[in-house]
């Protein structure tokens, strides 16, 4: 009977190993299924993204600033729908930027997109550029705002704009909103340059006034991923919210223009 008990013991162990192997096999199968399930949405998203890029009517538009006014208007509208997908058609229409108030870059005699030509482009785009020759009087009320995708680029643009006068630096790098607010109150300027998020925040907190604003220049330099500020996920929502909320009404009243540089 002792042998019988011993046989029973080994029989049970064999059954346990078989069950264990089956469980392990099932677990591996489940893991494989999960991996496959996780990979499928990623593949699907990549495929959709690739198809979307292929269908993009502006995929070959490398130099937005060189396009005619009608093309620029259509491009800005198209990117607005992508940047603000939750807005209804009616809401998008309310934030539309009037085509006739886009600066006509085809008339600009220095069509190159360089820092050296920026001062002349600003003068060209302004409604009353001779204001720049006079000392600014109103605190925190620039006539010109230049908007770009990154603080480092804003610093470069600021240096390029110096021939036109003092420039307010309206970006986050090493500068607090409180410091910028204090500067704007103490030192009236004609010109400001910055990033969408900081400019929008300064306006919303009433540190930056737009009563004198007559030109907004959006820098269309492409970043490392070949995106302009109108396409860059990091800034485009803030850019369009600012343009649609604050600039569009002034453009409709023909008090301001939009330039793509």
C-alpha positions as CSV (number, residue, x, y, z in Angstrom):
1,X,0.0,0.0,0.0
2,X,3.0,2.2,0.6
3,X,3.9,1.8,-3.0
4,X,0.4,2.6,-4.0
5,X,0.5,5.8,-2.0
6,X,3.8,6.8,-3.6
7,X,2.4,6.1,-7.1
8,X,-0.6,8.3,-6.2
9,X,1.8,11.1,-5.1
10,X,3.7,11.1,-8.4
11,X,0.5,10.9,-10.4
12,X,-0.9,14.0,-8.8
13,X,2.4,16.0,-9.4
14,X,2.3,15.0,-13.1
15,X,-1.2,16.4,-13.4
16,X,-0.3,19.6,-11.7
17,X,2.7,20.2,-14.0
18,X,0.4,19.7,-17.0
19,X,-2.1,22.2,-15.7
20,X,0.7,24.6,-14.9
21,X,2.0,24.4,-18.4
22,X,-1.4,24.9,-19.9
23,X,-1.9,28.0,-17.7
24,X,1.5,29.4,-18.7
25,X,0.6,28.8,-22.3
26,X,-2.7,30.5,-21.9
27,X,-1.0,33.5,-20.2
28,X,1.5,33.8,-23.0
29,X,-1.3,33.6,-25.5
30,X,-3.2,36.4,-23.6
31,X,-0.1,38.5,-23.5
32,X,0.4,38.1,-27.2
33,X,-3.2,39.0,-27.9
34,X,-2.9,42.1,-25.6
35,X,0.3,43.2,-27.4
36,X,-1.5,42.8,-30.7
37,X,-4.5,44.7,-29.4
38,X,-2.2,47.5,-28.2
39,X,-0.3,47.7,-31.5
40,X,-3.4,47.8,-33.7
41,X,-4.6,51.2,-32.6
42,X,-1.1,52.6,-33.0
43,X,-0.8,51.2,-36.5
44,X,-4.2,52.5,-37.3
45,X,-3.3,56.0,-36.1
46,X,-0.1,56.0,-38.0
47,X,-1.9,54.9,-41.1
48,X,-4.6,57.6,-40.6
49,X,-1.9,60.3,-40.0
50,X,-0.1,59.2,-43.2
51,X,-3.3,59.3,-45.2
52,X,-4.2,62.7,-43.7
53,X,-0.7,64.1,-44.7
54,X,-1.1,62.7,-48.2
55,X,-4.5,64.4,-48.6
56,X,-3.3,67.8,-47.2
57,X,-3.7,70.3,-49.9
58,X,-0.9,72.4,-48.5
59,X,1.7,69.7,-48.1
60,X,3.8,71.2,-50.9
61,X,3.5,74.8,-49.5
62,X,7.0,75.1,-48.1
63,X,7.1,78.9,-48.0
64,X,3.7,80.2,-46.7
65,X,5.0,83.8,-46.7
66,X,5.6,83.7,-50.5
67,X,2.0,82.6,-51.3
68,X,-0.6,85.0,-52.5
69,X,-3.2,86.4,-50.1
70,X,-6.0,84.1,-51.2
71,X,-3.8,81.0,-50.6
72,X,-2.6,82.3,-47.2
73,X,-6.2,82.9,-46.2
74,X,-7.3,79.4,-47.2
75,X,-4.2,77.9,-45.4
76,X,-4.9,79.8,-42.2
77,X,-8.5,78.6,-42.3
78,X,-7.6,75.0,-42.9
79,X,-5.1,74.9,-40.0
80,X,-7.7,76.6,-37.8
81,X,-10.1,73.7,-38.2
82,X,-7.3,71.3,-37.2
83,X,-6.1,73.4,-34.2
84,X,-9.7,73.9,-32.8
85,X,-11.5,70.7,-33.7
86,X,-14.2,71.1,-31.0
87,X,-15.5,74.4,-32.4
88,X,-18.7,74.2,-34.5
89,X,-18.9,75.6,-38.0
90,X,-20.7,78.7,-36.6
91,X,-18.0,79.3,-34.0
92,X,-15.2,78.9,-36.5
93,X,-17.0,81.4,-38.8
94,X,-17.1,83.9,-35.8
95,X,-13.4,83.6,-35.4
96,X,-12.6,83.9,-39.2
97,X,-9.9,86.4,-40.1
98,X,-11.0,88.5,-43.1
99,X,-9.0,87.8,-46.2
100,X,-9.0,91.5,-47.3
101,X,-7.1,92.3,-44.1
102,X,-4.2,90.0,-44.8
103,X,-1.0,91.8,-45.7
104,X,-0.5,91.3,-49.5
105,X,3.0,89.8,-49.5
106,X,3.0,89.8,-53.3
107,X,3.4,93.6,-53.2
108,X,6.4,93.4,-50.7
109,X,9.6,94.2,-52.6
110,X,11.8,92.1,-50.4
111,X,10.1,88.7,-50.5
112,X,12.8,86.8,-48.7
113,X,12.1,85.4,-45.2
114,X,15.1,86.7,-43.3
115,X,15.7,88.6,-40.1
116,X,17.2,91.5,-42.0
117,X,14.0,92.1,-44.0
118,X,11.7,92.0,-40.9
119,X,11.8,95.7,-40.0
120,X,10.9,96.7,-43.6
121,X,8.1,94.1,-43.6
122,X,6.6,95.6,-40.4
123,X,6.6,99.0,-42.0
124,X,5.1,97.6,-45.1
125,X,2.3,95.9,-43.2
126,X,1.4,98.7,-40.8
127,X,-1.6,101.0,-41.6
128,X,0.4,104.0,-40.3
129,X,4.1,103.2,-40.1
130,X,5.1,106.8,-39.4
131,X,3.9,106.2,-35.9
132,X,7.2,104.4,-35.3
133,X,9.1,107.6,-35.8
134,X,7.3,109.1,-32.8
135,X,7.9,108.4,-29.1
136,X,5.3,105.9,-27.8
137,X,2.9,107.4,-25.3
138,X,0.4,104.8,-24.2
139,X,1.6,102.2,-21.6
140,X,1.2,98.5,-22.6
141,X,-0.4,99.4,-25.9
142,X,1.9,98.4,-28.8
143,X,0.9,99.0,-32.5
144,X,2.7,95.8,-33.6
145,X,2.9,92.3,-32.2
146,X,5.1,89.6,-33.8
147,X,4.2,86.1,-32.8
148,X,6.5,83.1,-33.1
149,X,6.7,79.4,-32.0
150,X,9.5,79.5,-29.5
151,X,11.3,81.8,-27.0
152,X,14.7,81.5,-28.7
153,X,13.2,82.4,-32.0
154,X,11.4,85.4,-30.4
155,X,14.8,86.6,-29.0
156,X,16.3,86.5,-32.5
157,X,13.3,88.4,-33.9
158,X,13.5,91.0,-31.1
159,X,17.2,91.8,-32.0
160,X,16.2,92.1,-35.7
161,X,13.4,94.6,-34.8
162,X,15.7,96.9,-32.8
163,X,16.2,99.4,-35.7
164,X,12.5,100.2,-35.3
165,X,12.8,101.1,-31.6
166,X,12.4,99.5,-28.2
167,X,10.8,96.0,-28.3
168,X,8.8,94.4,-25.5
169,X,9.9,90.7,-25.0
170,X,6.7,88.8,-24.4
171,X,7.8,85.2,-23.9
172,X,8.2,83.0,-20.9
173,X,12.0,82.2,-21.0
174,X,13.6,83.7,-17.8
175,X,10.8,86.2,-17.5
176,X,7.7,86.3,-15.2
177,X,4.4,87.8,-16.2
178,X,4.7,90.2,-13.3
179,X,8.0,91.5,-14.6
180,X,6.7,91.9,-18.1
181,X,3.6,93.7,-16.8
182,X,5.8,96.1,-14.9
183,X,8.0,96.8,-18.0
184,X,4.9,97.4,-20.1
185,X,3.6,100.0,-17.7
186,X,6.9,101.8,-17.2
187,X,8.1,101.8,-20.8
188,X,5.6,102.4,-23.5
189,X,6.6,100.6,-26.8
190,X,5.4,100.4,-30.4
191,X,6.5,96.8,-30.8
192,X,6.2,93.5,-29.0
193,X,7.4,90.0,-29.8
194,X,6.6,86.8,-28.1
195,X,4.9,83.4,-28.1
196,X,1.1,82.8,-28.3
197,X,0.7,81.5,-24.8
198,X,2.4,84.4,-23.0
199,X,0.9,87.1,-25.2
200,X,-2.6,85.6,-24.7
201,X,-2.0,85.4,-20.9
202,X,-0.9,89.0,-20.7
203,X,-4.0,90.2,-22.6
204,X,-6.3,88.1,-20.5
205,X,-4.8,89.4,-17.3
206,X,-5.1,93.0,-18.7
207,X,-1.4,93.6,-18.7
208,X,-1.3,94.0,-22.5
209,X,-3.8,96.3,-24.2
210,X,-4.8,96.1,-27.9
211,X,-6.5,99.5,-28.4
212,X,-3.6,100.7,-30.6
213,X,-2.9,97.3,-32.3
214,X,-2.8,97.6,-36.1
215,X,-0.5,94.7,-37.2
216,X,0.0,91.2,-36.0
217,X,2.9,89.4,-37.8
218,X,3.0,85.6,-37.5
219,X,6.4,84.2,-38.1
220,X,6.1,81.2,-40.4
221,X,9.5,79.7,-39.8
222,X,9.3,75.9,-39.6
223,X,10.6,74.1,-36.5
224,X,12.7,70.9,-36.5
225,X,9.7,68.8,-37.4
226,X,8.8,71.2,-40.3
227,X,5.8,72.7,-38.6
228,X,4.8,76.4,-38.7
229,X,3.2,78.0,-35.7
230,X,-0.1,77.4,-37.4
231,X,0.6,73.6,-37.3
232,X,2.7,73.2,-34.2
233,X,0.6,71.3,-31.5
234,X,2.5,73.1,-28.7
235,X,1.4,76.6,-29.8
236,X,-1.3,76.5,-32.4
237,X,-4.4,76.4,-30.1
238,X,-3.2,79.4,-28.2
239,X,-2.3,81.2,-31.4
240,X,-5.8,80.7,-33.0
241,X,-7.6,81.5,-29.7
242,X,-5.7,84.8,-29.6
243,X,-6.2,85.6,-33.3
244,X,-9.9,84.6,-33.3
245,X,-10.8,86.3,-30.0
246,X,-8.8,89.5,-30.1
247,X,-7.5,90.2,-33.6
248,X,-10.5,89.1,-35.7
249,X,-12.8,91.9,-34.4
250,X,-10.2,94.5,-35.1
251,X,-9.6,93.1,-38.6
252,X,-13.4,93.2,-39.3
253,X,-13.4,96.8,-38.3
254,X,-10.4,97.4,-40.6
255,X,-8.3,98.6,-37.7
256,X,-5.7,95.8,-37.9
257,X,-4.0,93.5,-40.4
258,X,-2.5,90.1,-40.3
259,X,0.9,89.5,-41.9
260,X,2.5,86.1,-42.5
261,X,6.3,86.5,-42.5
